[in-house]
Structure formats: C-alpha cells, structure tokens
Amino acid sequence: MTIIVRTLAERVFEVIRERIVAGKLPVREPVRQDALAAELGVSKIPLREALARLEHEGLLTSQANRGWFVRAMSSDEAEEIYQLRLAIEPTAAAFACGQATDDDRLAAISAFEALDAAAHDNLNDVAMRNREFHVSLVRPGGRMLTTQLVERLEVLAERYVLAHLEPAGRGDRAHLEHRGLLDAWVAGDAKQLHKLLTQHIANTLEDLRAHFAASHTQ
C-alpha cells in the first residue's frame, strides 16, 4: 500500500510541476487542493505529499492557515540561480566529460535528441528535456553532491528557460549552443566545453535580465 501511495504522489508531483513551469497555476492565489484532488482523482494524502515536495524544490511556498502558493518568478531569483550555475556547472561538466564512458556519451546524445524533438513538437516538455540534457553532461563525473546541486538548480531554472525561449529565434540559438556543447563533451574537450557552457549560461542570464527589465517598464 505504501508503494502505491508513493507512486501516486510522484505522478501528482509531476503533473503539478508541469503546470507550474507552464504557468498554468496562478501565482497570487492559493493552490485549490479540493479541485486538484478531484480533477486528478486522488485523495489529499498524495496531493499534500506532492505539494510539500514542490515547496522543498522551491516552486511553492506555504503560509499558515492559507495553504500553498506558486512562487513568483523574479529577476533576483534568476540572477541567483544562474550565477550559481555559472559557479558550478561548467567545471562539473568539464570534469565529467573526461570520466564519461561510451554509455554515458550515448545517454547525452539521447538527451540532446529528446530536447531537440521537444523543441519542435512539444514545447511543454522543453524545460524538462533541457534539464535532463544539462544533467547528463554532469552526472558521469560521479560526484553525487555536485550532481544533486546541478539538478536542483536546473529544476528551479525550468520556468526561466521557457521565459528565455519566448522571443522568436531563441530556440534556434539554443539548439546551436546545445549542439556545440554536446560535440565538445563527446570529444572530451574539457577546455572548450567549459568555455562554451559558461557562454551559454551567461547568454541566458543576459536575456533574462533584459526580459525582467522590459517587464518592469511596461
């Protein structure tokens, strides 16, 4: 019975996280637990477990006697997430490319192809596939804490990835940058990978700074 509840909570977690990332849950209103539970056909137990996990991951916040709320996106949070990514991810991926096995390289190629397919056919999956691709470049390093930190940052970055990709042409640029990252990683060129990944993350941060600056002037 416990296994079934955990599996159900995991499914509920994934559904709600996708809605948060896609902007389908309002920011300033409490999450409607009764309506969500009825819609998903689950009891309050797996729903609350999923909401608590989403709070732990930084996508929700809770208020006493009011329930859970979707955390608003902000320029300050984007700055913090991407500065942390700059500090950790390029070095971690550069190290990992020197440790990667043939299976690791195949996994990274598969993650890139899944991201590419999502960009053309299913934009709702782009943020998740982007996360999986970036983590696939770090995981082979075998440094558990580093990988966990990168995964956490990538989860927090998902909504910002979609905001970054909104303007026309951004998707094409992201594809080319990801292709360059993959080529350098598969080739084991740690120096080039570190340079390209630093540029890639920094470019996204600059785009997000412009996005929030424009939203503040509207």
N, C-alpha and C positions, 0 to 999 in steps of 0.2 A: 504493500500500500504506500509506503514512504517513497519508493522508487517512482511510482506513478505520479504522486504529487509533485515531486521534484521535476520530472519530465514535463508535466503540465505547466509548472511555474516557469520553466525555461522557455517554453513556447510562448507563453503570455509575455514574458520579458522581451522576446524578440519582436513580437507584434507591436508592443507599445514603444520600444526603442525606435523601430522603423517609423512609426507615426511622429515621434518627437523629431527625429532627424529630418523628415519630410515636411515639418512644420504643420502637421495636421492636428496637433493638440494646442489649444490656446495657452498663452504664457501667463496671463494675469487671472485666470480662473482656476479654481481647484479641480483636480482630476476627478471626474464623475465616476466614482467607484461602482455604484449600483448599475449605472448604464453600461459601463465597460464590462462588468461581470456578466450581465445579461447578454450583451452582444457577443461576447466570446464563449458564452456557455460554461462558465466556471464559477466556483464559489469564491468567497472573499479570501480564503486562505492562500491559494496560489497567486491571486491577484496582488495581495499585500506583500507577499514574498518578492514578487517581481518588482513592485514599486520600491520596496526597500533596497533592492539591488541597484535599481536605476538611480536612487539617491546616492548610494555608495559610489557609483560610477560618475557622479557629478552632473547628471542630466535632470534630476529632480531635486527639489528642496522641500522639506516638510515644515509645517507650522502647527504648533499646539492647538488642538481643537478645530483645526481648519483643513487638515489633510495635506496632500502633496500638490506641488505646483511645478510646472516646467520652468527650469531656469532660463532666464532671458539671455540671449547672446549679447556679447558686449565687446567693445574694442579692447578693453583691459584684459578680458579673458583670452581673446585671440592673441594678444601680444604675449601673454604668459605662456600659453600652450606652444606657440611657435618658437619662442625663444628657448624654451626647454627642449623642444625637438631639435633645434639647431645645436644645442649643447651636447645632446646625447646621440641622436640618430646617425649623423654622418660617420662618426667614429665607430659606432657599433656595427654599421653595415660594412664599413671598410674592413674591419676585423673579420666579420663573418664571411666575406667573400673569399678570404684565404683559408677558411676552415670548411667550406662547402664541399659536399660530396656530389656525385652525379645525380643522386636522387634529390638533393637539395636544389640543384640547378633546374631539374625538371619541374620541381614544385614551384619555383619562382617564375619559370616560363608559363606554367599553367595559370598562376595567379595573375600574371600580366594579361594573358589571353582572356581570362574571365573579366577583368577590368575593361579591356578593350571592347568586349562583346556588350557589356552593360552600358558603356558609353553610347553605343549605337542603338541598343534595343530596349534598355530598361534603366532609365535614369535614377529610379528609386533605389537601385542596387549599387549605384556608383560609389557612394560613400563607403559602404561596407567592403566592396571589392577593392577600393583604394587602400583601405586599412589592411586588408589581407595581403595585398601586394607589398606594401611597405614593411609589414612584419616579416614577410617571407625573406626579406633581404637581411634581417637582423637575427632571426631565430637560429640559423646554423652556427652562430658563434658560440652557442652552448652556455651563454651567460644568462641564467634564469632571471635574476633581478633586473638586468638591463632589458631583457625581452619583455618582462611584465610592465616596466615603466613605459617602454615604447608603445605597447598595446594599449595601456591606459590613456596615453596622450592621443593616440590615433582614434580611440573611441570619442574622446572629448572634441577632437577636431572634425568629426564627421559632418556636423551641421555647417561648420565653416567651410568645408570642402565644397558643399553644394552651393553656398553663397558665393564662393570664389568662382565657380564654374558658370554662374548665371549669364554673364556677358557673352555675346557671340564671339567665337574664335578661341575662347579659353580652353575648350575641350580639345581642340586640335593642338594647342601648345602643350597642354598637359600630356597628351599622347606622345608627342615627340620627346618631351623630357623624360617620361617613364621609359620609353624605348631606349634612350641613351643610358639611363640608369641600369636597365637590365643588361644591355650589352657590356657595359663596364664591369658589372658584378659577375656575370657569367665568365668573362675573360679573366677575372681575378685581378683586375687593375684597381687596387685599393686607392691609390693616389687620385686617379681620375674620378673614381666613384665618389670619394669624399668631396671633391670639388663640385661635381655635378649635383650631388644631393644637397649640399649646402646652398647652391644657387637655386635649386628647385624649391626648397622650403622658404628661403628668403624672398623669392619672387612671389610666392603665395602670400606671405605676410605683407609684402608691399601692396599687393592687390587688395587684401582685406583692410589695410589701413585706409586706402582710397575709398573702399566701399563704405566704411563707417564714417569717414569724413563727409562723403556725399550725402549719406542718410541724415547726418546732423544738420546739414544746410538746407534740407528740404522742408 
